[in-house]
Amino acid sequence: MLQGRGLALALLPGLALAALTPPGLGCNGRGKDASETAATSETAGETAGSTSVASSTEGGTESGTETATETTGEACPGATPAAIMACVEEPRYVTDLEFIAAVRTPGSPHWQAVQDLCADRLAELGYEVELHDYGTGVNVLGTRQGSSADAERVLVGAHYDHIAGCTGADDNATGVAGVLEIARVLAEVTTPHTLVIACWDEEELGLVGSKAYVAENTAAIAMGTAAPFRAVYAYDMIGVKSDEPDTQTFPMGFDLLFPEEYAKLEANQFRADFLFWVSDDTMEPDGAALAGLAATIGLPVIGASLTDDFKKSDLLADLRRSDHAGFWDADIPAMFLTDTSEFRYPSYHCMDGGDDSLDKLNYGFAAQVVRATAGGVAVSLGL
């Protein structure tokens, strides 16, 4: 996650907040009722400057002496959001997470190994893979075309770079491993809309890779040469959880912005045990659907949607610190999903003098986040 600048919060009207454990959910605006979706848990060349990846390998990739362990396998047989959630396998997720979590500054051997893992895994899963070389870095993009004649794009992404001298287990190995597992479970599921998987580069240098992609796609959409985006999901730090009281902090003013949620967290003794999402208001129904699906597996969720004015405001700088921000600036529907970074995790960017290391993660929590997101993405894709 991009380094924070500090959040100066004022009492801002117009923000919508999804409940921690939401009550009945209304229509999600995508042709399916979100409460109906949750109830199913009871049942088992888009960018220029890109290079096509034609070949794939078994068992990951090599770069120097670093090798990714094989985690691919049979695709998910599910055809409903709940069934797709059930296809997420924690051991597969953890295998990728443990490989990715090592120093990977841009240009380093492990940065290349993780880039190769993204490209080869997506190719092996049957995605059309492109290496988007925008000059200073490389985004990896995989596309599975939707079945509808007027298919829009749903993108799920996470940045694979990190800062020097820090393992970056939570930031953002957790997110990249989650994106790859979502790619696996949705690889052979027919959906009306098109799925795009992204491993972003140079997020830590100012969201460089994702902003380059947005700039090119904004122009292509305006010219009618690329499909519009229906939804964008951006992972950044999803693996830290604590059931201990007083482990969750917030920026000043959170209680004024979100009094009902603050009261619930106060009643829960400020335990850092929930997923946080924030989106522009066009993705509020998708957030509600995700929260409803998360509730079916016991994952607490807090969500907020922002109006157009506030999503671009420096007053909300801490809510603009990852790759969703460039999509917001282009008025493309986007959602940020996070464990809240330094507001519960002292080892963010190794700032406490320790490492952002695997032993500080909660694998089960991260896997639950991936499950809930996979279901939410399936809803956005039209299931």
C-alpha positions, 0 to 999 in steps of 0.5 A: 500500500502506498505510504499514507499522508495522514487523514484530515477528516471533517464531518462529510455528508452524503456518505453511505455505510453498509452495516457490519452485519447487514440486514436484508439487502436490496436490489444490487442494480445488476439484475440480481437481488443481493439478498437472493444472492446471499441466500444461494449459500445454502446451495452447494488487446484492451491496452496499448503497449502490451505484449502477448504471452503465448506460452504457459508452464506447469507449476509456476515460474523460475527466475534465477533460483526462485521457483513458484510452487505448483498450485493450479488444478481443476477449475471451480465447477460452481455456477452460483456466487455461493458455490464459487465461494466454496471453491476457494481453497486456503492451502492453494492461497497460502502456497502462493502467499508464502512464495510471493512474500519476499523482498520484491522491489521493482527490477529485483529477481523476486519482483521478476519471479512474481511477475512471471508467476502472475503471467504463467499462472493466468496463461495456464488457467486459460486467460488471454495474458498481456504484459502491459509495459508502460515504460517504467514497469510492467502490469500483468493482465489476464482476460476471460471474455464474457458471454454477452454481446455487450459484455462490460469488464469486471477487474480484480487487481493487486499490486505485486511490487513492494519497498526495499528491505521489507518482506511485504507479506501483508503489503501486498503478497496477501492481495496478489495471492488472493487475486490468483485464487479468484482467477482460478475459481472463475477461470471456467465459469461462464459469465455475461461480463468479462473478467480481467485479472491484474497484477499491478506494478509500481504501486509503492512509487505512486500508483504508477502502473494502475494509473498508466493502465487507466489512462490508456483504457480511458482513451480506448473507451472514449474511442469505442475500442474497449469495453467499459468497466462495470466494476473494479476490485482492488486488494491491498493488505487483507491478512491481518486480524486480531480478536483482542480488544483495542487492536483497531484504531481509526483516523480522527473523525471516524466517529463523526463520519460513521457513528453507527459503525463506531458504536458497533465497534465500540461495543465489540471493544475495537477488535481488529476482526473485520474487512473494510471496503470503500468505493464510489457510490456506483459500487455501493450495491456491489459492496452490499452484495459482498457484505451479505455473502461475507455474513453467510461465512461469518466474516464481519465487514464494514463498508463505505461508499463515497460521492464523486466529490469526496472520492477525489478529495485530499481530505480522504487521502487515507482512502485513496492510497491504493490502485483504485484511486486512479479508477476513481479519478476517471469516474470508473466504478472501483472498490478498495478492500483492506484490513486497514493497514497501519490502523491495526498493523504496526509492521506496515512498511516495517515502520515498527522496526520489525518485518512485515512477515508471514508469521504476523498474518492470519491465513484463515481470515485472508482466505475468508476475505478471498471467499467473500470477494470471489462471491461478490465478483461473481455477482458483478459478473452477472451471476 
